[in-house]
Amino acid sequence: MPRYYWAGYLLCTLSAPISSLISPTAVKNARAAQEVNALFSAAPSVEPATQTDIPPEEDQNHYDAVVVGGGPAGLLSAIMLAQKLPALSSLPSPGKRVVVYDRLVPPPPPDNVVYSTDVSKYYLLGIGHRGQNALKYFDVWDDVEKASVAVMGRRDWQPGKMKEEDGRITMSNKEVTSRVLARDKLVGVLKEVIETRYNDVIELKYGYQVDPITFGNEDATIDGEEAGPPVQLQVSQCTPISSDSDIEECSIENNQPRQVTTQFLIGADGAARGIANAMETADKEYRKQTNLFQRLFGKSKRLPFRVTRYDDDNQRVYKSIPICFPEHWPHDLNYSARSVNNRGTFEALPSDANGNYCALLLLRPDDVLASANCDPKVLREYFDTQFPQFSKLLGDEVMKDVAKKCASTLPSFRFAGPRHHEGGRTVILGDCVHTVKPYFGLGANTALEDVKILSQIFESIPELEKNIHRAPPEFTKQRAADSSALVKISRGMDRPGKIGTMRFVLPLILDSIFNKIAPKIFGPSMFGMFQKQNISFTQIQRKKRLDRLMQSVVIGTVLSSIGMGIGYSTKVLAKTLGMSTTVVRGSLAAFIGVAGFARSKLSKKESN
């Protein structure tokens, strides 16, 4: 059974716009790359920035904290820093303590009508208990809730069931009701919060590319024991390049970069992974220049940093579709249907409370409907035969627009670790350390939870302004294992064919059975575990492994008992009839086979 049926309404709960998740922004900056590689070599030497490097309107070249990435996790990180981080250095008045750099232009304000009139342009996030708890922690949930829509349940059509009345409604019984809104709308809400509440502390800069020069740990001792000098960054203006593809390109050629220093750096730039890539480069250089003994026992010993990337063996692409449901259709449900031949899956989530939905059509990459400029008549025919309940709601112009689109690709699974920090002044969080497909609504929620965890670490450190270097290693200690567990669990639920059946469908069935029989011993299914509060992904992983072990023992014991019972019964029957045990066993097997064949024939005749 395909994973997409079980994933259901979480399909649209993206951790970032898929165009940004799949395709890291192509940045043309050969000069910056050469400088970074050179500066990561042994004994780096960096010339201090001069005033002539900085445009007149940008005269601040030092901040207490820099956040790279202006998405939900990046902006929430800035709010967290404004709330929790004390002054780390003397800044010129009216200097700002925190700056956020993002390569793209800012999104429309949250009250812009474009979120209702152009719904297929903005990908949706489902905010569950992890994300909601994080947003409440920083007192921004009320703002987000006003801009979002509640999803109270789902309505499914089984393959072959195509009438409107065939859809089965299942209401959600989760402790926390999921709220849905466009990813850019969430960014717009957080941007407004910053501009209205923290404008004197946080500076937002759009259209900038950031490349680390040094992480401030070159002269430090053992990783995390000293803060080291400030982090040095190269900041360049980033000019967007128009493109017909989903790749967000920008060019920083012909722009004079400037240098910025900071006491604390947070990399939250998603799939672009600018800070994470620099950390990976720095780690490779470090390992080239040190031997095993130095890495384990030397003055500058540190955990390795690597990115584990998985090949996508279950590829799907998608096209987004705007659809408006009439009044007699509930506007607080997720709508889901699969085609008879498993060719495609249709999923839709509400963009607002007025029936405007963003739908996705999931297809295989080699499907003719996934290609750009496919025949709209063929697309219409496909909807008429497979999804007629939705086809009647889609006009010809919508079909033409969808047929014209290039299909977007879902991100591949990957995670960074076992270190999420560099020295005593840099951490990375969010999608750049744990990238998952958006089926299960975990990407964005976990990224927001990362920010909450980092904030709690700040709060636990006495005299934070003097001991800021303790936070990055502690963040690695608390989150690295969870990032790995999240990605491994999610990937295990997305495997194709027999592997998927054994690793996802069968465990889902077993969990349902055993949890009903002994709920105090066996946990719910993986989806049920995801909805539990105050439990980490590492704990979920351990619990499910224990459940599998106990289920195997129970099943093995039951089957052994049945086998022993059948063997004993056969011997008794053979002795009673005066026949050999072999003959009795053969006769029983033949009887069972004939009975099964007759039953299948009778079922076919009744169905006809």
N, C-alpha and C positions, 0 to 999 in steps of 0.2 A: 504494500500500500504506500503510495507516495507520501513523502514528508509534508507536502504542501497542504494537504487536507488537515493534518494535525496542527500545522503552524497557524493556519487560519488567519484570524483577524490581525495577528501581529505582523503580517507581511509588510504593511505600510509603515511600521514603527521604526523608521530609519534612524540610525545613529548620526547621520549627516546626510546632506543631499547625495544621492548615489553618484551623481557626476563627480563629486569631490572624493567619494570613498574609493571609487574604482580607479580613477586616473589622477595620480598626483600631478599637480600643476607643473607644466613644463616651464622652467625658468632658464632663460638664456643669460648666463653670467659666467663665462669662462674665467674671467679675471678673478672673481670672488672664489671660485672653486680652487684655482691655483693657489691663491693666498691662504685659504683655509688649510689645504693639504700641506703647504709649506710650514705653516705656523703650528701644525700639530706634530711636527718632527721634534727631535730632541732639542732641549734648551731653547724654546721659542723666544723670539725677541720681537716685541711689538712697539712701534713708535707711538707715542701718545698723540691723540687727535689734536689738531690745531684748529683755531677759530675759523681759518679760511676754508676748512673742509665742510663747514656747516652753513647752510643757507641762512640768510639774515633772520627769517621768520622762525627758525628752529634753533634757538640758541641754548637749549638745555641738552647737555650730553651725558648726564648722570641721573639715574633713578634708583630709588630704593628697590623697586621690583619691576621686571619686564615680563609681560605675558606675550608669547608668540602664538597667534591664532585667535581670531575674533568670533569663533562659533559659540555655542551654548556653554561648553566647558571653559573656554577661554574667558568669556565675559563673567561667568560666575566666579572664576578664579580671581579676576580683578576685584569683584565685589568682596570676596572673602579677604583679600589682601587689605583692602581699604578698611574692613571691619576689625581684622585680627592682627595685622602686622604693625608693630610699633615703628617709630622713626628709626632707621638704621644709619642715617648719615645726615649731615648738614646740607640742606638744599637751599639754593638761592630763592628768595621771595620774588615773585609768586610761583615758585617751582612746584610741580606736581610729583607726588611720590611714586605713582604707578602709571605705566604706559602699556597700552595694548596695541600690537602691530598686527595688521591683517593685510593680505595681498589683494583682496577683492574690495569692491565698493560696498558701502553699507546697504543692508536690505531696506525695503520700504517700511514705514512706521506700522505698528500692529493694527492701527485702525484704517489702514489703506484698503480701499475696495478691491484692489487687485487680488487679494487673498480669496475673495469670493467669485470674482469674475474670470480669473485665470487660474483655476484651482490645479490644473495638471502641471503647472510650471513649478509649483512649490511642494516638495516632498514632505510627507507627514511624519511626525514623531508621536509615539504613544508613551505618555509619561505615567509609569507605574509607581509602585510604592518606593522603590529606591530613588527615583528622580524626585518624586514629590517630597520625600523626607529631606533630601538635600536642599531643595528650594525653600522649604519651610525653615530649615536651619538658618538660612541667611535672610529670612523675612521677605522673600520675593514671591512666595507661592500665590498669595492673593492676586497679584498682578497677572501671573501666568494663568491662573484658573479662569479669570475673567475673559481671557483671550482664547480659551480652549473649549472643546466640546466633549461631553461625557459619552463614553461608549458602554452601554449597559448590557450588551450581549452580542450574539451573532445569529445570522440566518444562513443556513447551508442548503445547497441543492446537490444531492448525490448525482453521480454520473448517470445520465439517461433520464433524470427528472428535470424537466424543462419548463413546466408550467409555473406560473406565479404562485399558485397555491401549494405547490410541491415543496417550497422552501420551509425547512424546519427551524423554528426559533428556539435558541437556547440562551437563557438569561445568565449573566455572570453571577457567580457567588463568591467573588473575591472580597477580601477584607477592605481593599482600597480600590475604588473605581478608577479605571484608566481614563485619562484625559488626552485628547488628540488635538494637535495644532500643527500648522506648517512649521518646519524647522526654521525658516527665515523669520517667521512671525515670532517665535520664541526668542530669536536673536534680537528682533526689534523691541520686544518687551524688556529684555535685560539691558539693552542700550538705553532705553528711556529711563530705566531705574538709575543707571549710572549718571545720565545727564541731569536728572532732577535731584538726586540725593548725594552723589559723590563727585560732582563736577569739579570741586576744589581739590580733589585727591587724584582722580583718574583722568588720564588723557587717552583719547581714542584716535589712532592714526590708521587710515585705510589707504591701500595702494602702496604698501611697503614690504620688501623682502628682507628677511633677517638671516644673516649667516654668522655663526659663532667664530670668533677669532681665537680666544682662549677661554677655558672654563674656570680659570682661577685656581686650579688644583695642581699646577705644574710644580710648584715649590712646597706644596703641603706634604705632611707626613702621611701616615696610614689613612686611608679613605674615610672621611667623616670626622677625624679627630681634630682637624683644624679647618677653619673656613677658607684660608688662602686669600689672595688678592681678589678684587672684584672681577666679575665676568666681563669680557670685552666682546662687543658685537659689531658687525658691519651692517649698516642699515642703508638700503638703496630703494629709491622710488621704483615702483613696479607699474608699468604701463600695460593695461589689458590689451590682448590681441584678439580681434574678432575671429571666430572660427565656427565652422558648421558642425564640428564634432562636440562631444560632451566634455572634451578636455579643456579645462580652464587655463589658458596660456597667458603669460605676461612676460614682458621683456624689460630688463634693467640695463640694457646697453645704452651707452651715451649718457648715463646718469652718474654724477660724481657721488660715490658712497661716502657716508660719514661714519664715525665711530661713536658708539654709545657704551657706557659702562653701567653695571648694576650690581647691587648686593645680592639679588636673588632672581633667578630666571626660571620661568615655568614654560615648558613646551607643550602646547595644547593645539597644535596645528593639524590634527587629523592625519589623513592619508598623505598630505604633503610631507610630513615627517622631517622638516628641515633640521630641527634640533636633534632628533633621534638619529638621523643620518650622520650628522656631525659627530655624535657620540660613538656611533659604530666605527667611523673613520678613525677617531682618536683611540679607540680601544685596539684596533688593528695595529696602529703605529706603536702603541705601548707594548703590545705583545711581540712585535718585531724586535724591539730594543731591549727586552728583558728576557732572562731565562726563567725556567720553572721555579727555581729556588727563590729568585728575587720576587716573583709574583706571589709566592706563598708566604715568604717570611721577610721580605725586604721592607725598606722604609716606606715605599709607596704601594704596598700590596692593595689589591682591590678585587672585587668580584668581576667576572667577565661581563661583557655586554654583547649580546647577539640577538638577531631577529630570526625566529623560527617561522618559515613560510611554508604553507601547504599548497600543493597543487590542487586545483579545483577539479575534482573528478565527477562533479554533479552540476555542471554549468547550466544556468538559466539566464536569459536576458528578458527585458521587459519594455513595454511601452506604456506610458501614462495616458489615461483617458479621463476627460471631464464628463461627469454624468450628474444629472439632477433627477432625484426621485420625487414622484408625485406625493400629495399630502397623505394618501392612504397607506403609504409605505412609512414605517417608523424611521425617524431621522437620527436615532441614537444607537443604531446597530451596525455591525460590520457585515457586509454581504459577500458571500463566497460561493463559487461554483467551479466544478472541474468538467472538462470535456469527456465524452465517452471513451475515446481512445487515449486519454491522458496526454493529448497533444498540448493542451494549454490549461491555465488556471486563471480565473477572474477573481480579483479581490478589490473591495472598495471600502474606504473609510470616510467618515464625514469631515468636510472642511469647515462647515459651520452648522448652525442649528436650523437652517432653512432648506435642507435637502440637497445642497451642493456637495458632491462627493469627489474625491480623487480615487480613481480606479487604476489598477495595474493589470495588464495582460501578460502573464508569464509564459514564455515559449522557450524552446531549445534554440541555441544559436544558429543552427543550420535550417531552421524553419523559414519558408519563403515569406511568411508574414512578419518575420523579424527584420527583414531587410528594409532599407530605406526606399521610398518611392514604390512600394508594392502596390498592386492593383486594388483600389478601394472596393471594387465590386467583389473581388475574391474575399477581402476582409469582411464585407457585409454578409456574404454567403456563409462564411464561417460562423459569424455571430448568429445568423438566422437558424442554422442547423444545430449549433452547440449551446448557445446562450440566448435563445429567443426572448426570455424574460427581461434581458437587458438590452437586446438589439432594438426593441421597439422604443426605447428611451434615448437612443443615440441617433441624432440627425445625420444627414448625408455630409454636411460640412465637417462635422466631427470625425466621421469616417475618413474623409479625405485628409484631414490633418494628421490623424493617427497613422494612416498608411504612409504618409510622407516622412514621418519621423524615423530617425535612426534608433535602433534599440539600444538601451543602456545595459551595462553589465553590472552584475552584483560583485561586491568585493570578495576577495579570497581571504581565507582564515590565516591569521598570523598573530604572533605575540612577541614582545620584547622581554628580555630578562637574562639572567636572574637579577639584573640591576636596573632600577628605574631612576637612577640619579647619576650625576657626574660631580665628584668632589663634594664640597659642602655648600654649594650655592645653586645647584641646578636639579630640577626634577622634570620628568615628562609624565603626562597622564592622558587619559581619554583614548581615542581611537588610535593614536600613534603607538600605543603600547598593547592594545588588545582590539584587533579588528575582527568583527564577526559579520556574518550575513544578517540581514534585518528581519529574519522570519520570527524571531522569538522576543523581540522588543527589549534587548539587553544592552545594546551598544550605547545609546545616549544616556540611559538610566545609570549604567555603570560609570560612565564618564563624569556625570554629575556627582555620583557617590564618591568618586576619587577626590573631588574638591572638598567634600565634607570631611573625609578622612584626613586630608592634609591640614585642614583647619583644626581638627581635634588634636593633631600632633603639635601644631603651633601652641595651642592652649595648654598642653601638658609640659612644655619646656619652660623652666624658670628663667627669668631674665633673657627673654627671647632675642632681644637686640644684641646680646653678647654671645648667645649660643645658637644662632640661626643655623650653624653648620650641622647641628644634630638632627635637624628635620629631614633632610634628604635621605640619609641612610635608614632612618626609621620608617619613612614612607615606603622604601623598597622592602623593608622587613614585613610591613603590614599588607602590601598590595601585590607584590610580585607573584606569589604563589596563586593568588586569586585570579590574576590576569591569565596565567597559564591554564588554570582549571576552567575558567569561562570559555576560552577558545577551544579547548579539547572537548568539553561537554557539547558545545554548539556544533562543532564539526562532526562529532559522533552521531548527531541527530540529522545530519545532512548527507550521509553516505548513500550511494546508489545501489540498486539491485539487491542481491542477497546479503551484502554487507550491511546495507541499510535496514533490511528486515531483521537481521540478527542483533544489530546494535541500537535500533530505535523502535521498530514496530513491535517485535516480540517482547522486549522489556516493558514497553508501554502497556501491553496486555497483561503481562505477569504482575506488574505493579498494581494495576487496577484490581485484579483478582485477590492478591495477597493482602492489599490494604483494606479491602472489604472484610476479609476473614479475620485479620488480626491487625487493626489499625495502630495499636500501641507498640507493635513490634516492627511492622513493615511501613515504610514511608509511602506517601502518595507518588503518583507518576512524576516525571521530571517537570512537567508543566506545573503541577501542584507544588513541587519544591520551589520553583521559581517565584511563586506567589507568597511564600512564607517570609515573614519579616524577621530581621535580626539573625539571619543565617548567611554565611559566606558561600561562595562558589566552591571553595576548598572543602567546606563542611558538607555541601551537597554531594560533591564527588565522592567523599569518604562514605557517606551514608548510602549512596547507591551501590558502591562496591560491596559494602557489608550486606545490603539487601540481596544482591546477586548471589553472594556466597550462601546466605541462608536459604534463598529460594532453591538453589541447586541442591543443597542438602535435603530439603523437604521433598523436592521432586524425585530425587534419587531414592530416598527412603520409601516413598509411596510406590514407585515403580518396582522396587525390589520386593516390597511386600506383596504387591499384586502378582509379580512373577512367581514368588514362592507359593502364594495361594493357588494360582492356576496349576502349578506343578503338583501340589499335593492333591488337588481335586481330580486331576487327570489320573493320578495313580489309584485313587479310591474308585473312580469310575471304571478304570480298566480292570481292577480286581473284581469289582461287582459283576461286570459283564463277561469276565473270563477271557478278556482280550489283552493283547500286548499294549503297552503304553504308547508305542510308536503309532500303532493303528488308530488309537483313540485320538491322539494329537493331530494326525493327518485328517481324520474325519471332521474334527472340530474346525480345523483351518479351512477345509473345503466348504463346510456349512457357512462359515462367516463370510467367505468370499462370494458364494452364490447369493446370500442374503443382501450383501452390499450391492452387488450388480443389479439385483431385482429392484432394490429400493431406488437406485439412480434412474432406472428405466421408468419406474412408476412416477418419479418426480418430474421427469421430462414430459411424460404423457399428460400429467395434471397441468403443467404450465402451458402446454399447447391447447 
